Amino acid sequence: MTDYGYAVMDVVTESIDEVAKETVKKLKAASRKAVGGSGDYAKGWTRTVEKGRLVAYVTVHGKKPTYQLAHLLEYGHVTKNGTGRTFPDTPGREHIKPVNDWAQDEAMERIMEKLEDLK
């Protein structure tokens, strides 16, 4: 039973890591690139893997210095200039949520497929 538990853990870890790699690629493709900008926000997506004895966490996140832009670009924001004048709201563009939804569904599908093969 212990061997099966470790095999399941390996399958889960491998599946989640594969999906995280693809998620990073999808976020880089879906992220907004400013005209004339360096594209640092889009390039900044990465993943962090933390493995424990029976636990694995994979976090997809933006790197510094542009990680703070994710919320503003996803949901929109009020634009101000240095004089305190407020301009019309800058609309958001959902680019993280669709990829997140895809990743959650895809991870479950891959885990279930690999567990079926494990039988």
N, C-alpha and C positions, 0 to 999 in steps of 0.2 A: 504494500500500500504506500509506503514511503517513497519507493521508486516512482510509482505512478504520480504521486504528488509533485515530485521534482520534475518529472516529464511535463506535467501540466504547467508548472511554473515556467519552464523553458519555452513552451509554446506561447504562453501569454506574453512573456517578455519579448520574444522574437517578433510576434505579431504587432505588438504595440510599437516597438522600435521601427519596424518597417512602415507602419502607417504614419508615424511621426516624421520620418524622412520625407515621405510624400506630402505631408501636410505643410512642411516648411517650403517645399517647391511650389505648392499651390498658392501659399500666402505670398511668396516672392512674386509670383506671376500676377496675383490679384491686387497687390498693393499699388497705391497711387504713386506715380512718378511725376514730380513737379517739372514743369517746362523749364528747361535750363538748369534744373537741379542735379545734384550728384546721385540721386537714387539711393541715398543711405538708408532711408526708411525701409524700402523694399529689400535691400541687401541685408538688413539687420535681423531678419528672422532666423532663429536657430532653435535647437532643442537641447535639453539637458536631461540626462539619464541618471537616475539614482536607483541603485540596486541594493536590496537587503537580502536577508536569508530567504524569506518567503514573500518578499514584497518588491515590486518594481514600479517606479514612477517615471513617467516621461512628461516633461513640460515643454511646450512650444511657446516661445516668447521672443520679444524684440530685445535687441541688445542696446546698450547705451550708445550714443546720447539720444537716440530717436524713439526709445521705447515709450516715452510719455505721449507721443503723438497718436498712438493706437486708438485711445478713447475718443480723442477729438475728431479724428478722421472717420471713425466708425459712426459716431452719433451726431456730429456737427458741433458748432460752437459760435459764440458771438465774437465778432471781429472788432477790435479797438485799435486806435493808433495812439501815438504818444501824447496827443492833446486831450485825451479822454473822450473823444467823440466815438460814438458807437455806430457801426455800419450794419447793414443788414446781416442777418445770420448766415453763416457759412454752412450749407447743408452737409450732412454726413453721407457717407456712401458705405453701405454694408459690404465689407469684404472679409471680415473675420468670421462672423456668424455662419455663413454658408459653408465655409471650409471646416469650421468646428463641427457643424452638424454632420457633414460628410465623414469626418474623421471618426466620430463616435460610432456611426453606423458601420463604417468599413472595418474598424477594429473588432467589433463584435462578430461580423461576418467571417473575418479571417480566423479569429480564435475558434469559432464553431467549426469551420471547415477543417482546421488542423487537428482539432480534438476528435473529429469523426475519423480522420486518417490514423489517429493514434490508437484507436480501438483494435 
